[in-house]
């Protein structure tokens, strides 16, 4: 049995503290102070906290509940938004509970903004329980934020407005069942734990209050990384309660037909409304959500290649620019053993792209820690085997999707990208960047304006390792072979936004090797210049030839002449720089 030694606050003490601080409770901060000792003892008892618990309390106010907690649990971390109340709380505990005052940790902050770092900064352990008289005007957002931010919380006992308590604990199909009901039940078992009258507060509110208890699932029954998708579906389903799920979820899935397909696959009647679904239904449906990302190809404005290192790699100095030509990667999550279940390809030369584990997209999923069964589809818009980093772009798009599924941050993505290949880190970021090392060490390169390109693409690719090996051979036989110099002049030209100033500084050490292996590339380069391009260059290791033009009209004119002369298998117009790999959201 717990030996309670704290002297709890009654009506007289509450008024005494309020007068001392010149407190006038505000509706804005949801300030109604409990002055009944029996009520706060009941809250602590209902929470079933013990001497082993680390309790997080939100809105301690004058300290009524804090005093009831402090002599029961190991420690209390109190979060208070009002600086005056926060400053007085330690003194109140020294006055009413001197034996336990050392157990208090205090954070002066909005509870909606509190993080694990805040708790760590005050030297408190991660909380095992949340016990609080929540500000009624923000009770649900605060509750959900804390449950998400602190997975260490296994038990919750909060006092909220009675109607909110009813909604939080409501079952599917009831009149008050809605977004708070489903989202709270995502974290654990929710139940009404009692009622609290008006007369235990000062000032007495106009509304009744209720207690809600949540016992967190241990372990969670849901797949990892499914929370965001689930909550998106919940919000959409209840945004217009009278709509059927087929209609309400059309925006999430991209079309009502897609929504219906996903609902049927999840075993849910598309004609139902959101209030009929339990959280398990929403989680199951989230597993069928389609995730899409786009990533762009690149051109190397400058590619300086040093001699081979002992490990066989070459140190590079390169200037990347991302182009509007893009691939789209789509991922559908379904039930089954975790991993890439299928990989399909569409678009030009799709038959040349591997659909097994050798594809960089497959490798990206594995390195990112795929935890669900995935069907992957790539729609090719970047020429295949054209030296434009199409495969790298695909893997970058896949990494963005894996980040959404698994909660990976940018630092983790960059580390994985570097493991996948030299061009992957750039396609992840896009823009215009200076690359060193093998191309994976990046720094942004300031530019102005937009640059328009014509791309002459050959259907037969070139082996990148063979191109590098050929360069080594050429340099051995001809030590005077010209080399790309420093990037300074190019960098200065890019700041002007004038393609005519940029054009003379295009350079690629691999171009000589690519032309040696494929002499016809020189004919294409010559044809582009004769067609009026400002300059032409082999893109990366080839075989694509890229021609810089003054503007979009000029690019179309050059492209038309090259198509007429049939110098390549395909001619594209495009522009850059554009953004790196990114998720597609709010697709209509």
C-alpha positions, 0 to 999 in steps of 0.5 A, a space after each residue: 500500500 502506498 504511503 501518501 505524504 503529499 498534502 494535497 490542495 483544497 479550495 483554500 490553497 488553490 485560491 491562495 496560490 491564485 491570489 499570490 500569482 494574480 492568476 485569472 484563469 483563461 479560456 484560451 489556455 483551458 485553465 480550470 484548476 482541480 481543487 478536490 483531493 478525492 478527484 486527483 487521488 481517483 485519477 491516480 488510482 484509475 491510471 494504476 501508476 506505480 513507484 516504477 512509473 515515469 509520468 508525463 503530466 501536461 498542464 499541471 496548473 497550480 499542482 493539484 494532480 502533480 502532488 497526487 502523482 509525485 508521492 506515488 510514482 518514481 518521477 513526474 515530468 510536467 509540461 506547462 505553457 504558462 511561465 507563471 504557473 511553471 515558475 511556482 510549481 517547484 515551490 508548491 511541491 517544496 511546500 506541500 510535498 518536500 519529501 518528493 519535490 526532487 522528483 519533479 522535472 519541468 518543461 515550459 513549452 506548448 505540449 503540441 511542440 514537445 519532443 523526446 529531446 525536450 524530456 532528455 534535456 531536463 534529465 528526465 527518463 522517457 515517460 511510461 505513462 501519461 496522466 493529465 488534465 488536458 486543456 480541453 480546447 486542444 485535448 485530442 491533438 495533444 493526446 495524439 501527438 504525445 502518443 506518437 512522440 513517446 512510444 515509451 508511454 504504455 498507459 494513458 489516463 486523461 481528463 477531457 471534456 465529457 463529449 470528447 471522452 465519449 468520442 475517443 472511446 466510441 465504437 464503430 457505428 455509433 453516432 459520435 464515432 469519428 476521427 478521434 475514435 479511430 486514431 486513438 484506437 490505433 495506439 491501444 485499447 481505449 475506454 471511458 474510465 469515469 465521469 468528473 463533475 463541474 464542482 471539483 474545478 475552480 472556476 467551475 466549467 460549463 461542461 462536464 468532464 470525463 476520464 479516458 484510459 488508453 492501454 497501448 498495444 504491446 507489441 503493436 499489431 500493425 505493420 511498421 510504417 503504416 501510421 501516416 497512410 492509415 491516418 490519411 485514410 481516416 481523415 479522408 473517410 470522415 471529411 464528408 461523412 455522408 459520402 461512401 468510402 468509394 467517393 470519399 477516398 477517391 482523392 487519396 487513391 487518385 480516382 474513385 475506381 482506384 479507391 474501389 479496387 483497393 477497398 475490394 482487395 481489402 475486403 471492405 464494401 465500397 458503399 459503406 461510410 467511414 463510421 462503419 470501419 474499425 481501425 483494423 479496417 483502415 490499417 488493412 486498407 492502408 496496405 493497399 495504398 499506392 505510393 508513387 515517386 518521380 525522379 529525373 535524368 541528368 546531363 554532365 555539364 563537366 566530367 573530369 576523370 583522373 587516372 585510375 586508383 589502385 582500387 580501379 575507381 577513378 576520382 571524378 570532378 563533375 557538374 550534374 544538372 537534372 533534366 525534366 525527363 523523368 521516370 515514375 516509380 509506383 509501389 503498391 503494398 499488399 499482404 504477404 511476405 516482406 520484400 519486392 514481390 514483383 517488378 514490372 516496366 513500361 515505356 520505351 525500351 522497357 524490355 531492356 530493363 531487368 525485372 529481377 533483383 539486379 535492378 537498382 530499385 530492388 536493391 534500394 528497397 532491400 537496403 532501405 529495409 523493406 518490411 512489407 510485400 511490395 509490387 513495384 512498377 517503373 514507367 520509363 521516361 528517361 532513355 534506357 542505357 543512355 548515360 542519363 542515370 535512368 537506373 539511378 533515378 529509379 532507385 532514388 525514387 524508390 528510396 523516397 517511397 521507402 522513406 515514406 513507408 519506413 520513416 527514414 530521414 535524409 541522412 539515412 537515404 543519402 547513406 543508402 544512395 551512396 551504396 547504390 551507385 555514384 549517380 544515385 545521390 545526385 538523382 536523389 537531390 537534383 538541381 545543379 551540383 558539383 560532384 567529387 569522389 566517385 560523384 557521390 560527394 555533392 555540394 550545390 552549385 548556384 545557377 540562374 535561369 533555365 537551360 534547354 537541351 536536345 538529346 540524341 539517343 541511340 538504342 544501343 548502349 555503351 558499357 560504362 566500365 568499358 568506356 572508363 577502361 578505354 579512356 585509360 588505354 587512350 591516355 596510356 598511348 597518348 599522354 597529351 590527350 586533352 583533359 577537362 580542366 577546373 570547373 570555375 569558369 563553368 560555375 561563373 557562367 552558370 550564375 549568369 543564366 546565359 546559355 551562350 556563356 555556358 556553352 563553351 565550358 561544356 567538357 567530358 573526359 569520357 567523350 574521347 573514349 565513347 567516340 573511340 568505341 562508337 565513332 558514329 557519335 562524332 557524326 551526331 555531335 557534328 550534326 547537332 552543331 550544324 543544326 545550330 546548337 550552341 555546343 554538344 557533348 556526350 552525356 556521361 559515358 554515352 551514348 546519348 549526345 546532349 546539345 545546349 540551346 538558347 531557349 525552348 524555340 531554338 531547341 525545337 528548331 535543332 530537334 526538328 533538323 536532327 529528326 529530319 536527318 535521322 542522325 539518332 534513334 530518338 530525339 528529345 527536347 528537355 530542360 533543366 535544372 529541376 528537382 530531385 526525386 520526390 513523392 507524388 501527392 494529391 494526384 487527381 
